[in-house]
């Protein structure tokens, strides 16, 4: 199967990777202790065949599957799990995303080769999921590494999964081959080729020519280019909504966006209904919160700020951003309101950026568009070197947004916009120790009201995932979480 990625993976080490492309490729090579069942959405065994949870929710003991080997033939043991935890918690390792989830783990022990025990300092409602899905790498390979972050095996991974790494040609392709000795039985597809094609229009042409077997499709291509007889003879199409949302994040450290009135004004300059209809052709829903729109934690009583340029101008006036020097551009304390808008170079992002630039210029605000290659965008965000950024979040099913919104995550975590609100911090702290789903959802909805009031993000859309795949493949099922290529077979 040949697929496309819109950017090179940053790295093929699940402890270090922080982008979707790297995580997607790595998911075929590496495995975790447990995983979600596609149909029930409950946890099921993977590298652990069973587990026990203490009554106080502070200790999690996993009993490992026997006979599992790393792809180089070395046995997989509990020591690999302990080593991986210690690597994640090492401040010298670039694993901030994983580290914050495991911050309350006091210790990880291996009583024997087939047993591993996580002990928490305090209860956490996602503890089983966090421990069970912690990335695991081979101790015998990385244990002697001089620099974990720069070890050569980050580009030549060795896992326990159904596919073995074969080659990676930078900005061209990554190739995996099925693992003939995989403990779970051989995969149904002999090899997976991930071609790096940054331009979605080029990727679609490659799909139509049969050079790609599986690809996401833009809404405009879905509507106007996939209803031909030739296309329908070669491909099947599926549509579904993954837990995710797009947004514009306003860097609250910048003088432009420290005042929530300004952030609301920015939101009011974006005609979401028009953009949904014209750019996404209706394949999405407008969101106003950080929870999955189709989940039970999302608060649908919150209504997005309307498109209202007149009200937006009034709010900017109130915040002190007026045209003091008569040059047509708003300014405050001698600083003209000119900011950089960062995004990927995708058609949707650049089109939305152009619309925003045009609308804001009408009220005296200048937007400089800064489309970047994906990995460069991630670097800018990680270094907090941006004014405003358009991005998206893929959400776990048991969502905890602590690292996105808690004030403690502002310097190095995922709270890159610098949001800080004492009441939000209290809610986020309570969520982590609330095991009753209904009460947890109430807390999430309370947080969404704060976010709506503060507008650290302009929440945009939960876009539909639009896929086309070759009819050469069978056993294709569409779940709430999408499709699972590991199940697919070739006719």
Secondary structure as GFF3:
##gff-version 3
##sequence-region A 1 491
A	DSSP	beta_strand	2	5	.	.	.	ID=ss1
A	DSSP	alpha_helix	20	26	.	.	.	ID=ss2
A	DSSP	beta_strand	34	36	.	.	.	ID=ss3
A	DSSP	beta_strand	43	45	.	.	.	ID=ss4
A	DSSP	beta_strand	48	53	.	.	.	ID=ss5
A	DSSP	beta_strand	59	64	.	.	.	ID=ss6
A	DSSP	alpha_helix	78	89	.	.	.	ID=ss7
A	DSSP	alpha_helix	96	101	.	.	.	ID=ss8
A	DSSP	beta_strand	105	112	.	.	.	ID=ss9
A	DSSP	beta_strand	115	120	.	.	.	ID=ss10
A	DSSP	alpha_helix	127	132	.	.	.	ID=ss11
A	DSSP	alpha_helix	139	142	.	.	.	ID=ss12
A	DSSP	three_ten_helix	148	150	.	.	.	ID=ss13
A	DSSP	three_ten_helix	152	154	.	.	.	ID=ss14
A	DSSP	beta_strand	163	169	.	.	.	ID=ss15
A	DSSP	beta_strand	173	178	.	.	.	ID=ss16
A	DSSP	beta_strand	191	196	.	.	.	ID=ss17
A	DSSP	alpha_helix	200	209	.	.	.	ID=ss18
A	DSSP	beta_strand	214	216	.	.	.	ID=ss19
A	DSSP	alpha_helix	219	224	.	.	.	ID=ss20
A	DSSP	alpha_helix	229	234	.	.	.	ID=ss21
A	DSSP	beta_strand	235	240	.	.	.	ID=ss22
A	DSSP	beta_strand	244	250	.	.	.	ID=ss23
A	DSSP	alpha_helix	260	268	.	.	.	ID=ss24
A	DSSP	alpha_helix	272	278	.	.	.	ID=ss25
A	DSSP	beta_strand	284	286	.	.	.	ID=ss26
A	DSSP	alpha_helix	309	318	.	.	.	ID=ss27
A	DSSP	beta_strand	331	332	.	.	.	ID=ss28
A	DSSP	beta_strand	335	336	.	.	.	ID=ss29
A	DSSP	beta_strand	338	344	.	.	.	ID=ss30
A	DSSP	alpha_helix	347	361	.	.	.	ID=ss31
A	DSSP	beta_strand	366	372	.	.	.	ID=ss32
A	DSSP	alpha_helix	374	382	.	.	.	ID=ss33
A	DSSP	beta_strand	388	394	.	.	.	ID=ss34
A	DSSP	alpha_helix	402	405	.	.	.	ID=ss35
A	DSSP	three_ten_helix	407	409	.	.	.	ID=ss36
A	DSSP	alpha_helix	422	431	.	.	.	ID=ss37
A	DSSP	alpha_helix	437	454	.	.	.	ID=ss38
A	DSSP	beta_strand	457	459	.	.	.	ID=ss39
A	DSSP	beta_strand	461	463	.	.	.	ID=ss40
A	DSSP	beta_strand	465	470	.	.	.	ID=ss41
A	DSSP	beta_strand	473	474	.	.	.	ID=ss42
A	DSSP	three_ten_helix	485	487	.	.	.	ID=ss43
A	DSSP	beta_strand	489	490	.	.	.	ID=ss44
###
